[in-house]
């Protein structure tokens, strides 16, 4: 594999970075809010599932 000098490497990195389509501020905010909502729903779901399973195990084991 051919070695690349650091200057050439940085030029290649900059060229590749320019090809990236970066999201707008609005897209980033909408996506962030959607993720937070989904995390909240998942947390509530797993809390309820854990409580039900805990109750079931307690009933089975009689402790």
SULJOBEL-V396754 format. One line per field, one symbol per residue. phi: phi as a letter, one per 20 degrees, with the letter a starting at -180 (. if undefined). A space follows every 10 residues. Layout:
phi->???
This chain:
phi->.fedfgffff ffffffffef eeffffffff ffffffffff ffffgfffff ffffffffff eme
